[in-house]
Amino acid sequence: MVFEAIVFGVILLALGYWATMFVMGRRDDVLHGKFVEDEPAAEPVRFMPRARPAAPRPNKDSLQALLTVIKQDLHDAARS
């Protein structure tokens, strides 16, 4: 009884697969058992970013002030 149920289940599974492929339009797979190659995908569109104007460069004094603040923060964090 169990063997017959397994055979019946496999047959139902095969019929379900066949019906799914047929409905999806893969009739060559269903009828001939050949796996049809998908159409090659179009070449992806490459994103070309717009050229942005260059940001103004910070002067040496502002960079020195930033470095001083960072050093002070590190020093305070090391003492904690």
N, C-alpha and C positions, 0 to 999 in steps of 0.2 A: 504494500500500500504506500509506504514512504517513497520507494523508488519511483513509482508511477507519478507521485506528486512532484518529485524533483524533475522528472522528464517533462511533465506538463508545464512546470514553471519555466524551464529552459526554453521550451517551444514558445511560450507566451512572451518571454523576454526577447527572443529573436524576432517575433512578429511585431512587437512594439518598436524595436530598433528599425526594422524594415519600414514600418509605417512612418516613423519620425523622419528618416532619410528621404522617403518619398515626398512627404509634405514639405520638407525644407528645400526641395528642388534638386537633391543630389541623386537624380534618377540613374545616372551612370553607375554610381556606387551600388545602388539597389539591384539594378538589372544585371550588371556584368561583374560586380565585385571589384571593380577598378576604382582606385582612389584618384579622383580628379584633382589636378593641381589648381590651387586658387589663382585668380588673376593677380599678376604682380601689382603691388601697391604703387601708387604714384609717388614720385620723389617728394620727400617732406619739404614743406615751405620753410625756407630759412629766414629767421628773424634778423632783420638788419636794424640795429638801434639807430635812432636819430643822433646826429652829432650835436652834443651840447656844448655851449660855450664853456671854456675853461674857468673853473672857480678861481677867484682871486687868491693869490698866495699870501698866507699870513706873514707878517713881518717877523724879524728875528726877536724883537722885544716881546711880542705876544707868545711866541714859542718858548722863550726863556721863562716867562711868567707861568705858563702852563707846566713846564718842567719843575719849577719851584714848588707849585701847588701839589703836584704828584709826589715829589720827594717828601714834602711835609706830611701828606696823608700816609705814605708808607712808614715814615718815622713814627707817627702817632699810632698806627696799627701795630707796629713792632713793640711799642711800649705797653700796649694793652695786654 
